[in-house]
Amino acid sequence: MTSESESRLVLGRRELALGAATLSVAAATPALAAGTGKFITANNNSYDTLDPHVVFDIGRIASRLNLYDALVRWTDDPPKLNMWLAEKVDISPDALTYTFTLKDAKFHDGTPITAEDVVYSMERILALKKGAYGLFSSVVKPGTTKALNPKTVQFRLTSPYAVFMAVLPEMWVVNSKMVRAHEHNGDWGAGWLARHEAGSGSFRLTHYDPAVGFAADRYAAHFMGWGPKYLDSIEFRGILEVASRVLGLEKGEFDALDGYTPYDQIKRLRGKPKVKILTEPSLRTMYFIIHNRRPPLDDVNMRRALCYAFDYNGFINNLLDGSVVRNAGIIPDPMWGAPKDLQGYTYDLDKAKAALAKVKGPMRTLTINALGGYPQSGQAAELLQSGLAKIGVKATIQSQPWPVVAARLGDEQKSADLIPLWRSAYFADPHNWTGYIYNSKQIGRGNLSFFSNKRFDELTDKALVLVKQADRQPLYEEASRILVDEAAGLFIYNTNYYGAFNDRVQGVRYCPIADAQDMRWQWLA
Amino acid sequence: MRLLGLIARRLVWVPATLIGLVVLVFVISHVVPNDPARIIAGENATTAQLAALRHQYGFDLPLPEQLLRYIIQVARGDMGVSLYTQTPVAGEIWRRLPATMELAVYAMAVAVLLGVPLGVAAALRRNSWFDHTLRVLTVSGLAIAAFWLAILLQLLFAMWLNLTPVQGRVSDFGPSGITGFYTIDAALAGDWSTELDVLRHLALPVMTLAFPAMATIVRFTRAGVIGTLGSFFVDYQRAMGVPWRVTVWRYVLRSALTGTLTQIGLVFGNLLAGAVVVEAVFDWPGLGQFAVNSILQSDYNAILGFTIYVGVMFIVVNLLIDVGQVLLDPRGR
């Protein structure tokens, strides 16, 4: 029999892949340390709020990453989870209790960060019901997070949740005293925190204008210390027009662009002086949501026919100029849990016709709901429509803006038959691409395909209970194969990240979840 | 007294006009099949989270009840809170208003100061090479799409000649001041390097907006002056020996400007409503961008707040135009 002390899992820096050489920079010789100036990023999203608990997206992650800290943090590519505000975590044998010990760290106003601040931050997320709320709400109930002492905080989950550590980087710790002082009519300080900051991050807010962006100065006393070279200040500007962002980089008005620059602009920038392009494999897969419950799509043969009728190579190599990589399954290939030998579908009209011949129910015209304003979504819809026409299946395309498409998602009656879109890396765990969006318990929430498969559910449920990656990996690999075999979705590609930078920029550390916008690593030559 | 009566009659209709406007926009924005709760909560939202948000914002109430609540709220002077940013909509509009106002005022000033004299000159040199050249220019000004002109100007002045920045309102976060007009605030602070920086940032968006506005003013001024030149009072003044310059600039222009003034009002009203395309291309932090973001995010309160603002602006501008026309043309008194 294994004693509790033996089975209890304690993770510290080393276990969470925190290489001392990569992250422990506090020991840098002060005499050599030097600020390298101001760094301006042109971002495709506006910073309409600074509240870290009401938004949860990559587009506006810079304000959260640079002004706030969390217990753990994702860095690098492939993503590595590092201890950040936490010194270590003790996970109980039943994987229900997570006890974190905090490092010595201070907020920007000099107040020490305590367990009470962590408790307040979690309670605030659960109360506001916005941002990353959906990641925690199923396993953390209000009032269950406890401060055991000023340096120890304990989370008690309602059920095992193996991705808890993976989603914790979105639980940004706010200065509870400061926010409480600005609470108004029980709003948890939401009105105030939208325009101010109460964090401990690597940079301290100096200017904020929602119509322009934000600027921040280096927080010299940050608990992680600083390397020999660093930025003195950062500025993120929300610039919606891509041509203005690109011209601004060329002209030297900006030092970097966001990671969503269209590939035709990236190609143009490649030949420009004083501009360099960083290319990294990303974790964002494009696929078609298939309505698995609506006839004839409830027949696996019909779904397979769809998958054989899409011209993958034509889309990737001709329409997208080879800027993305074929991904046979829904889990991005660089991610663990993605089977390396997975055989996906190919464009094969004979196989499509053969699969179609096995469909028992009556045929009808299918609807494809493309996302207006996203040209790739429309192109993929047209390519599938063309392939389907060749096997005698009619499809109509409705192009609608995201708010309209989003309003129907999860509604079994209103959702379209097929929706070409992307699945981003909200957290770097295979659950993000499997259990969260295909487990039948998630139908109407994350599972927008209405897919249901008993074996798949067993695998993804079990994988959520296990803690060790080695135990979980084979489960996700099998789950991924089931999705392909069942043609639960039409899986197309995994994106590459193309970051455009001024050639003076050094030290960039791209992470699919941080989008190269964690500025503490960068400096200007 | 007649002038005051005119203003009073116009003001009486303001509440009814605004209520009509709010009802129209409210219905249009709410019957579109979208779900702001899902936009706010994101694609990872749970059903309970969506239900809570719909309840919190009253989206689960019948549409007439939502409308009534909104009208009562606005009547109290409260435009509500932005669903997306959680801040008061009135504050958001107020914060962005100076950027749009400054751009609109400078663009109108350039358009009027160039457009009126050019229109008069074209009328006096009717069918000359000058008139023909100006006609080509003004037709171009009306025909060229704003975004295309904006990008051309960016390439020419910012990229090739390196005279202006590509985008933005100022290189940093702007001078702090009381008016929100950066040109005025920088001047009041005696910060001349910032003043110059602000003017360099203003140059391209002002040119982009002023060009079509000037074209309209030139065309209407020219037509007005040509029409007036054929009046008996012009022949009479010439016969009486009044200098031609005085006749044209003091009497003909005054009579000819009534049509132009109406156009100036319409153009200015449009500019105050936010030059959406130009603000987007030049990343101008004004109301145009605010409107676009609000629509993309289905932020009902922000859309309605912006619509009320636009309505008020047009009412005010139209009132000023009516007053101006009465002052210009004594027959209106």
Chai-1 contact restraints between the chains, C-beta under 6 A:
chainA,res_idxA,chainB,res_idxB,connection_type,confidence,min_distance_angstrom,max_distance_angstrom,comment,restraint_id
A,D48,B,T85,contact,1.0,0.0,6.0,A-B,restraint_1
A,T49,B,T85,contact,1.0,0.0,6.0,A-B,restraint_2
A,F56,B,G42,contact,1.0,0.0,6.0,A-B,restraint_3
A,K129,B,Q49,contact,1.0,0.0,6.0,A-B,restraint_4
A,K129,B,A52,contact,1.0,0.0,6.0,A-B,restraint_5
A,Y133,B,Q49,contact,1.0,0.0,6.0,A-B,restraint_6
A,G134,B,N44,contact,1.0,0.0,6.0,A-B,restraint_7
A,G134,B,A45,contact,1.0,0.0,6.0,A-B,restraint_8
A,G134,B,T46,contact,1.0,0.0,6.0,A-B,restraint_9
A,G134,B,Q49,contact,1.0,0.0,6.0,A-B,restraint_10
A,S137,B,T46,contact,1.0,0.0,6.0,A-B,restraint_11
A,A190,B,Q86,contact,1.0,0.0,6.0,A-B,restraint_12
A,A194,B,T85,contact,1.0,0.0,6.0,A-B,restraint_13
A,A194,B,Q86,contact,1.0,0.0,6.0,A-B,restraint_14
A,A194,B,T87,contact,1.0,0.0,6.0,A-B,restraint_15
A,H207,B,F173,contact,1.0,0.0,6.0,A-B,restraint_16
A,A211,B,R96,contact,1.0,0.0,6.0,A-B,restraint_17
A,A211,B,P285,contact,1.0,0.0,6.0,A-B,restraint_18
A,V212,B,P285,contact,1.0,0.0,6.0,A-B,restraint_19
A,I239,B,D283,contact,1.0,0.0,6.0,A-B,restraint_20
A,L240,B,A280,contact,1.0,0.0,6.0,A-B,restraint_21
A,E241,B,A280,contact,1.0,0.0,6.0,A-B,restraint_22
A,E241,B,V281,contact,1.0,0.0,6.0,A-B,restraint_23
A,S244,B,V166,contact,1.0,0.0,6.0,A-B,restraint_24
A,S244,B,Q167,contact,1.0,0.0,6.0,A-B,restraint_25
A,S244,B,D283,contact,1.0,0.0,6.0,A-B,restraint_26
A,L247,B,Q154,contact,1.0,0.0,6.0,A-B,restraint_27
A,L247,B,V166,contact,1.0,0.0,6.0,A-B,restraint_28
A,G248,B,V166,contact,1.0,0.0,6.0,A-B,restraint_29
A,G248,B,Q167,contact,1.0,0.0,6.0,A-B,restraint_30
A,K251,B,V166,contact,1.0,0.0,6.0,A-B,restraint_31
A,E253,B,V166,contact,1.0,0.0,6.0,A-B,restraint_32
A,P403,B,N34,contact,1.0,0.0,6.0,A-B,restraint_33
A,P403,B,I39,contact,1.0,0.0,6.0,A-B,restraint_34
A,P403,B,S298,contact,1.0,0.0,6.0,A-B,restraint_35
A,V404,B,P33,contact,1.0,0.0,6.0,A-B,restraint_36
A,V404,B,N34,contact,1.0,0.0,6.0,A-B,restraint_37
A,A406,B,R38,contact,1.0,0.0,6.0,A-B,restraint_38
A,A407,B,P33,contact,1.0,0.0,6.0,A-B,restraint_39
A,A407,B,N34,contact,1.0,0.0,6.0,A-B,restraint_40
A,A407,B,D35,contact,1.0,0.0,6.0,A-B,restraint_41
A,G444,B,T47,contact,1.0,0.0,6.0,A-B,restraint_42
A,R445,B,T46,contact,1.0,0.0,6.0,A-B,restraint_43
A,R445,B,T47,contact,1.0,0.0,6.0,A-B,restraint_44
